């Protein structure tokens, strides 16, 4: 079994999910808040310490034509920082519209309030990213 953490990076909030390659199931964990655009590394370090992941998966987004959008370079920098801090392999995984999908799911299907939606949408997006990545892997 290989434990993985998935991240939906945002400038203000980072959604985090956990999953493993054996069950191939991802679960939303938490949302890490960035204060004054400073990543909440203490909180991320605590998650890494608790879960001891062997793989980190960071959602990466691009424009429809495949070129970088304004957040893409920050996502790449965040993934490099993760790898440097935790000496754990990082995979960049196309997150095509996962935050939008998460909002739709929560708002339409679960009928979550707008305030609650703001709190949990990023961790659900991280779960969708990690689940999509797990779905591409073989069990092991």
VENWO-V566646 format. One record per pair of residues at least 6 apart in sequence whose ideal C-beta (glycine too) atoms are under 8 Angstrom apart, sorted by sequence separation. I is the first residue (numbers start at 1). J is the second residue. D is the distance in Angstrom with one decimal. If there is no record, write none. Layout:
((I & J & D) (I & J & D))
This chain:
((8 & 14 & 6.7) (19 & 25 & 5.9) (34 & 40 & 6.2) (62 & 68 & 6.1) (63 & 69 & 5.1) (82 & 88 & 7.2) (83 & 89 & 7.0) (106 & 112 & 4.3) (7 & 14 & 5.8) (8 & 15 & 3.7) (19 & 26 & 3.5) (32 & 39 & 7.5) (33 & 40 & 5.9) (62 & 69 & 6.2) (83 & 90 & 4.5) (7 & 15 & 6.9) (8 & 16 & 7.9) (18 & 26 & 7.0) (19 & 27 & 6.6) (32 & 40 & 4.2) (61 & 69 & 6.1) (82 & 90 & 5.3) (112 & 120 & 7.1) (7 & 16 & 5.9) (8 & 17 & 7.9) (17 & 26 & 5.0) (18 & 27 & 5.8) (6 & 16 & 7.1) (7 & 17 & 8.0) (17 & 27 & 6.2) (61 & 71 & 6.5) (62 & 72 & 6.1) (80 & 90 & 7.7) (106 & 116 & 8.0) (107 & 117 & 6.1) (5 & 16 & 6.2) (6 & 17 & 4.2) (17 & 28 & 5.2) (18 & 29 & 5.1) (32 & 43 & 4.8) (61 & 72 & 6.4) (79 & 90 & 4.7) (106 & 117 & 5.3) (5 & 17 & 7.1) (6 & 18 & 7.5) (16 & 28 & 8.0) (17 & 29 & 5.5) (32 & 44 & 5.9) (60 & 72 & 6.5) (5 & 18 & 5.8) (6 & 19 & 6.6) (15 & 28 & 7.3) (16 & 29 & 4.6) (30 & 43 & 7.6) (79 & 92 & 5.9) (4 & 18 & 7.2) (16 & 30 & 5.3) (61 & 75 & 7.0) (103 & 117 & 6.4) (106 & 120 & 6.8) (3 & 18 & 6.8) (4 & 19 & 5.2) (15 & 30 & 8.0) (16 & 31 & 7.1) (60 & 75 & 5.0) (106 & 121 & 6.3) (3 & 19 & 7.7) (4 & 20 & 6.6) (15 & 31 & 5.5) (16 & 32 & 6.1) (59 & 75 & 7.4) (60 & 76 & 7.1) (76 & 92 & 7.2) (3 & 20 & 5.2) (4 & 21 & 6.9) (14 & 31 & 7.0) (30 & 47 & 7.3) (58 & 75 & 6.3) (75 & 92 & 7.6) (2 & 20 & 6.1) (13 & 31 & 5.2) (14 & 32 & 4.4) (29 & 47 & 6.9) (103 & 121 & 5.3) (106 & 124 & 6.4) (1 & 20 & 5.0) (2 & 21 & 4.3) (13 & 32 & 7.0) (60 & 79 & 7.7) (102 & 121 & 4.9) (105 & 124 & 6.9) (1 & 21 & 6.7) (2 & 22 & 7.4) (6 & 26 & 6.2) (13 & 33 & 5.8) (14 & 34 & 6.9) (58 & 78 & 6.5) (102 & 122 & 7.7) (1 & 22 & 3.9) (12 & 33 & 7.1) (13 & 34 & 6.7) (58 & 79 & 4.3) (1 & 23 & 7.8) (4 & 26 & 7.9) (12 & 34 & 5.4) (99 & 121 & 6.3) (102 & 124 & 4.0) (11 & 34 & 6.4) (56 & 79 & 7.6) (99 & 122 & 7.0) (102 & 125 & 4.3) (5 & 29 & 7.7) (10 & 34 & 7.7) (58 & 82 & 6.9) (101 & 125 & 7.5) (12 & 37 & 7.8) (14 & 39 & 7.0) (102 & 127 & 8.0) (11 & 37 & 6.0) (14 & 40 & 7.2) (56 & 82 & 5.3) (99 & 125 & 4.4) (102 & 128 & 6.0) (56 & 83 & 7.4) (98 & 125 & 4.4) (101 & 128 & 6.0) (16 & 44 & 7.5) (14 & 44 & 7.6) (56 & 86 & 7.2) (95 & 125 & 7.2) (98 & 128 & 4.4) (16 & 47 & 6.1) (98 & 129 & 5.4) (56 & 88 & 5.3) (58 & 90 & 6.0) (60 & 92 & 4.4) (62 & 94 & 7.5) (18 & 51 & 5.6) (55 & 88 & 7.0) (56 & 89 & 7.0) (57 & 90 & 7.5) (58 & 91 & 7.3) (60 & 93 & 6.7) (61 & 94 & 7.6) (95 & 128 & 8.0) (21 & 55 & 7.9) (54 & 88 & 6.9) (55 & 89 & 5.8) (56 & 90 & 4.6) (57 & 91 & 5.0) (58 & 92 & 5.6) (59 & 93 & 5.9) (60 & 94 & 6.3) (61 & 95 & 5.2) (95 & 129 & 5.1) (98 & 132 & 7.6) (18 & 53 & 7.6) (53 & 88 & 6.1) (54 & 89 & 7.7) (55 & 90 & 8.0) (56 & 91 & 7.2) (58 & 93 & 7.1) (59 & 94 & 7.6) (60 & 95 & 6.1) (61 & 96 & 7.0) (55 & 91 & 6.6) (57 & 93 & 5.3) (59 & 95 & 3.0) (93 & 129 & 5.8) (44 & 82 & 7.7) (48 & 86 & 5.2) (39 & 78 & 6.9) (59 & 98 & 6.1) (93 & 132 & 6.8) (45 & 85 & 7.5) (48 & 88 & 7.4) (93 & 133 & 4.6) (45 & 86 & 7.9) (5 & 47 & 6.5) (39 & 81 & 7.4) (91 & 133 & 6.7) (5 & 48 & 7.0) (41 & 85 & 7.2) (5 & 51 & 6.1) (3 & 51 & 5.5) (5 & 53 & 4.5) (3 & 52 & 6.3) (4 & 53 & 5.5) (7 & 56 & 7.0) (9 & 58 & 6.1) (3 & 53 & 4.8) (4 & 54 & 7.1) (5 & 55 & 7.9) (6 & 56 & 7.8) (7 & 57 & 7.0) (9 & 59 & 6.7) (3 & 54 & 6.1) (4 & 55 & 4.3) (5 & 56 & 5.4) (6 & 57 & 4.4) (7 & 58 & 4.8) (8 & 59 & 5.1) (2 & 54 & 4.7) (3 & 55 & 7.8) (4 & 56 & 7.0) (5 & 57 & 7.2) (6 & 58 & 7.7) (7 & 59 & 6.7) (2 & 55 & 6.0) (4 & 57 & 5.9) (6 & 59 & 7.3) (11 & 71 & 7.0) (10 & 71 & 7.6) (9 & 71 & 7.5) (11 & 74 & 6.7) (14 & 78 & 7.8) (9 & 74 & 7.0) (9 & 75 & 4.8) (59 & 125 & 7.1) (59 & 126 & 7.2) (9 & 78 & 4.9) (9 & 79 & 7.9) (59 & 129 & 3.9) (7 & 78 & 7.4) (58 & 129 & 8.0) (57 & 129 & 6.4) (57 & 130 & 5.4) (7 & 82 & 7.5) (57 & 133 & 4.9) (8 & 95 & 6.7) (31 & 119 & 6.5) (10 & 99 & 7.9) (31 & 120 & 7.0) (8 & 98 & 6.6) (8 & 99 & 6.5) (31 & 122 & 4.9) (28 & 120 & 7.1) (31 & 123 & 5.1) (30 & 123 & 5.9) (29 & 123 & 6.1) (28 & 123 & 3.9) (28 & 124 & 5.3) (29 & 126 & 7.5) (28 & 126 & 6.6) (28 & 127 & 4.3) (27 & 127 & 6.3) (26 & 127 & 4.9) (26 & 128 & 7.9) (26 & 130 & 3.8) (26 & 131 & 4.1) (15 & 121 & 7.4) (17 & 123 & 6.3) (25 & 131 & 7.4) (15 & 122 & 3.0) (16 & 123 & 6.2) (14 & 122 & 6.7) (15 & 123 & 4.2) (19 & 127 & 7.9) (26 & 134 & 5.9) (13 & 122 & 4.8) (15 & 124 & 7.0) (17 & 126 & 3.9) (25 & 134 & 7.4) (15 & 125 & 5.1) (16 & 126 & 5.4) (17 & 127 & 4.0) (24 & 134 & 4.6) (15 & 126 & 3.6) (19 & 130 & 4.8) (24 & 135 & 6.9) (10 & 122 & 6.2) (14 & 126 & 7.9) (15 & 127 & 7.7) (17 & 129 & 7.3) (18 & 130 & 7.7) (19 & 131 & 6.9) (17 & 130 & 4.5) (21 & 134 & 6.7) (24 & 137 & 7.1) (8 & 122 & 5.1) (17 & 131 & 7.8) (8 & 123 & 7.5) (19 & 134 & 5.5) (24 & 139 & 6.2) (21 & 137 & 5.6) (8 & 125 & 4.0) (22 & 139 & 6.2) (8 & 126 & 4.0) (21 & 139 & 6.5) (22 & 140 & 7.1) (7 & 126 & 5.8) (21 & 140 & 5.5) (6 & 126 & 4.7) (6 & 127 & 7.0) (8 & 129 & 5.8) (7 & 129 & 7.6) (6 & 129 & 5.0) (6 & 130 & 2.9) (5 & 130 & 7.7) (4 & 130 & 6.3) (6 & 133 & 6.9) (4 & 133 & 7.7) (4 & 134 & 7.4) (2 & 140 & 7.1))
